[in-house]
Amino acid sequence: MTLRDIRIWIVKRFYGALDNIIATFILAGVVYIIGVMSGWFPRVIVHWPLPIPLFVSVIALLPVLIFTMLIVRRTKKKVSVIRPFRLQVPTKSLDLERFGFSQYIEPDPLLVDNSHRFLLIQQKYVLEGYDGTFILRYKGENVTTEISRCFRDSIVGDSAADVSQMGFRVLDKTNGVLLKWNLLKDEPYEKLIEIYYHQPLCLEDIFDIEFSCRWPGTFTRRDDYVFYPIHYYKHSVEKLVGELVLNAAPSYVEGIRFDGKQVKLEVTQPFIRKKRGKFVVRWEIENPKYIYILQYGRQDI
């Protein structure tokens, strides 16, 4: 468990306890006011040292307590909310709900990478209505004595897409130049692209590539998930960063992993922050090895 996970756990418990305490004071105040006004507490009114100031104080404090409770609940809602996950390993029937997962469990041999070690894999999805913009960054090095000339990547969507309308763009982030690419597979729900480096890579040469495109109509579900198939890469991956950019705060987020046998809750969980009016879900995993799944609930569709 990381420090961020511990902090989230403490914050969630703190706001939960504070919410209960405030609610208890509000309930006690309401009961006291009703009791005084109805005459249920005649002895309190007669014998209490300062009945009138106390009565007025309770009435004055109630709106403050209610307002504070609303703020606490709103703040608590922004903290990552964990909801049980019940994903079954899919059968070979490729219905749209399970299509991506089944593809990742049995990867295309063209996508298995034996030549590179990755320093960073960063995959960002910007959701606008049902449409999604994919921004995928791969930074790594050639770890073989053979010359490496290209890198392959695949994207999968829930709606049929025409590559001519997806705006493929591949950038060499080191030199700031656009790179050449070739489409190896152009199926309605999957695109497999081969990207050619600006210069061939020798042993330990570094590459830093950003592949972006737009996929219309692929994010249509309120309860959805995205996949990070790290098991494609046979050499080590130092860091995985997954991001979702939403127009409204997600109703829940949860990070899990699939090790080939069972689904488990990942120790390091995503966190949410607000940036320029958008809600960014960010998931950082050090030394990833498996299939990682970020599931979330949307409130903006």
N, C-alpha and C positions, 0 to 999 in steps of 0.2 A: 504494500500500500504506500503510495507516494504522499508527500506533504500536502499536495493539492487535494487528494482524496480525503485525508484526515481533516483538512480545513472545511471541505464541503460537508463532511459528516457532522462536525461540530456546529457549523452554521445552521444546518437543517434542524439539529436537536435544539439549539438555542432558540431559534424562532418558533419552533413547535411549543417549547415550554413557555416562552413569553406569551404566545397566543393564548395558551390555556390559563395562565395567571390573569391576564387582562380580562378574559371572558368570565372568570370566576368573580373578579371585582365588579364587573358590570352586572352580573346576575345578583350579587349581594346588594349592590346599590339599588337595583330595581325593586328587589324584595323589601328593602328598608323603606323606600319611598311609598310603596303600596301599603306596607304595614302602618306607617305613620298616618297616612291620609285616610286609611279605612278604620283607624282606631284599634288595630290589632295589637299595637304596642303602647297602651295607655300609660303603663308604668315608666316606660322609657321616656315618654314625653314629659311626665311629671317630675321624675327624679333625675333625668340626665342633666349634668351640669350646664351644658350649652346646647340645648335641643335645637334652637332656631339656627344658630351658625352651622351646626353639623348638618342639618337638613338642607340648608342652602348650599353648603359645600358639596354634598353628594350630588345634588341636582346640577351644579355647575361642572362637576368633574365627569359626569356621564358622557357628554358629547366629546370631551377630550379623550376619554378612554375608548370610545367607539371609533373615533378618527385614528387613534394610535393602532387599534386592532386592525383596521383596514390597511394601514401602511405595512404592518407586520405581515399580514397575509399576502399582500401584493409582493413584498420582498421575498417571502418564503417561496412564492410561486416561481420566481426567477431562478431559484436554485435548481440544479438538475434533479428531475423527479424520476425515480426508478420504478418501472412497471414490469411485472413478470413477463418473460419472453417464452413463447411456446412455438418455436420453429422446428418443424420436423424435417429430417433429411428427405429431400424430394425424390419421387420416383422418376422414371425416365420419360414420363409424359410431360412435354414442355408447355404446360399452360403458362400464361403470362405471369402469374403470381410467383412461380417458382423457376422461371426460365433462367434468370441470371445465376441463381445459386447452383443449379445443375450444371451449367456451363463451367462454373469455376471449380466444381469438384472434379470434373474430368476435363482438364485444360487442353486446348488445341496444342499439339506438339510444336507448332510454329511460335507459340508464346513462351515456351520454356526457355529460360535464359541461363546459359552456362558460361558466359563470357565476361560478365560484369559484376562488380561489387557496388552496391548502392549506398551512398552517403545519406541521401534524402529521397524519399518518395512523398510528394505532396499532391493530394488530389482534392480539388475544390469544386463544389457544385453550387451554382447560384440559381435559386428557384424563383421564377417570376410566373405566377399563375401555374399553368400546367407545363410550361416550357422550362428547359434547363440549359444553363451554360456550363460546359465542362472546362476546367483549367487544370491540367495535369502536368506536374513538374517531376522530372527525373534527373537526379544529379549523382554521378558515379564515376567509376574508372574501369578501364580494361584490365582484367587480371590474368589474361592469357598471353602467351608469347606470339600468338597469331594476330594479324592485323584485324581490327574491328572496324567495319565500315557502316554498320547500321544497327538500329534498335527497333524492336517491334512492340506495338501496343494495341490493345483492343478495347472498345467501348460497347456497352450493351444498353439497350433502351426498351421501354415497354410499348412503344408505338413504332409503326413502320416509318422509316425515314429515308429520304432521298439524299445521297451524299452531296449532290450539287446544291442543295439548299442548307447545308449544315455549316458552311463557312470554315472549313478546316484551315488551321494556321499553326505552323511549327516554327518556333523561334529558338535560335542558339543564344542563350542568355549571357554567355561569356563574350561573344562578339557582337551581339545585337543584330544578327543577320537572319533572314528567313531561310529555312532549310527545305530541301527537296524531299518529297515523300511519294510513296506509291501505295495504292490500295490493293491489298492481297485478298481481302474477302469483303464483299459488298452484299450482305444479306439484309433483309428488311429490319431485323432486330439486332444485328451485330455488324460492326465495322472493324476490320483488322488492318492496321496501317504499318508500313515499313518506313522508317525515318532514316535519312542518310546524313551522317555527320558532315560538318563543314570541311573537316579534314579527317582522313583515316586515323584511327587511334592505335598507337603502339602500347606496349606494356606500361601500365600505371598512368597513361594519359587520361585526363579528366574530361568529362562531358557534362553539360548542364542544359537540358532541353525542356521547353515548355510547349505542350501540345494543347490547343484549345479548339472548341467547336460549340455549336448550338444544336440541341436536339429538341425539336418541337413536340409537345404533347407527351413527354415521357414521365412526368411527375403528376399523376392524376389521383393518387390515393392519399387519403388523410393519414392513414397509418402505413408507413413506407419504410424502406431500408436501402442502404447502399453497401456495396461490397468492396473489400480491399484484398485481392488474392495474392498475398505476399509469397505463398508457397511456389509461385511461378519461378522465383529467382533463387537459383541453387546456391549462389554465394551469399554472403551476409548482407542484410539491410540494416543500417545503423539506426535509422529513424523513419517512422511513418507519421505523417500529419494528414488527417482528414478534416475537411471543413464543409459545413453547410451554411449557406447564407439565405435567410428567410425574411419575409416582410413582417411576420408576427412571431411572437415568442412560441416555441414549440410546446405542446401540451406535455410531452415527456421526451427524454432521450435516454438511450442505453447502448453501451458498447459491449459486444460479446465476441467470442472467437469460436471457430470450429476447427478442431485438430485432426479431422478425418474420421473421428469416431463419435464425438459428442459435442454438443454446444455448451459452452461455459461462459459465465460472466467474467469479463476481463477485469483485472485488478485496477488498472488505470482507466477511469471513466471520463467521458467527454465533459466539457464545461461550456457554459453559455455566457456570452458578453454582448453588450449592445454597442454598435459602432455605426455612426452616421445614419441613425434611424433604422438600421437593419439589425437582425439578431443572428449572431454568428455562433454556430456550434463548432467547437474545435476539439479534436481528439488527437493526442500525441502519445505515441507508443515507441519506446526504446527497444531496439533489437527484436523487431517482430519476426515471426516465423510461420504463422498460420493464415487461415482465411479469417479476416476480421469483418464484422457486420455492425454497422451503425444503424440502429432503428430509431424512429422518431415519429411524433405525431404533429400534424400541421393544423394550424387554426386560421390560415390565410386563404383557404379555398373552400 
